[in-house]
Amino acid sequence: MLDAALRGSLLLAGLLVTGAATCALLLPHHSRARITTLAVVASVWSVVALPLRLFRQASAFVDVGEPVGPMLRVVLRETTWGLGWTVQLLAAFLALIGAAWWRRGGSGLPLTLAAAGLAAGSAMTGHATSGTWSPVIGVTVHAVHALAAGAWIGTLAVLVLAVLPRTRAASDLLAIVARFSPVALVSAGVLAAGGAAMIWVVIAGPPRLLDAAWGRLLMAKLVLVGAVVAGGAWNWKRATPAVRAGADHARLVRGARWELAIAMLVLLVTALLVDSAPPER
């Protein structure tokens, strides 16, 4: 359970950094201090949690009572997992620098590069190298999948936590939604395509879908993702036109909060999913 909690918290940190980087592009002059605070908190947590995750990973390969130090070196130097861990740590430090740089009026590019590094590193420490595809393709697909999740859910989280509380006018809220909606739609499409490809490669077809706990977790994730999509569609098709017609814009904010709450359940299930073994081929 500790491993799943670490994995989930690191996934959340990556989502927040990606969301902050997306906001830096979409809303370059809006709530910089609050957005960068979220990015800094996420980056600091990554720097703190990654050494513990490395220790847990190395400890899994040694017997009780044996020293972990030699295995730490093996994991870091000789495994794809260790390379991914190193990339994540470097990206977390870059995110700290990038957040400070953007807050002072600089470009959001360093923050964007950090988000890409966190996504790629996370992919290398998961199931990206399993299945029938090559490790390079696997890592690329998983990283793009993570970036799409960050651009959608991570940005939604940053908006709900940092931007919307300071947005009082309905016109300002509608302007933010107008910028975010295309990003969310494209990201949802990328997530669907990438997720379908990953499922097919890992389980080798639908007949294996419900094998053991992994398949049940996968089905739970798909149901929850469907709920998030439904919530986003409701906000887009019902709440936004209502606010545009003069309704209280708090309705749209509440909808975004519910959408984010369900997305956090998706994140929890994803952490459990990544930490469990896929069905044998």
Disulfide bonds with the S-S distance in Angstrom:
none
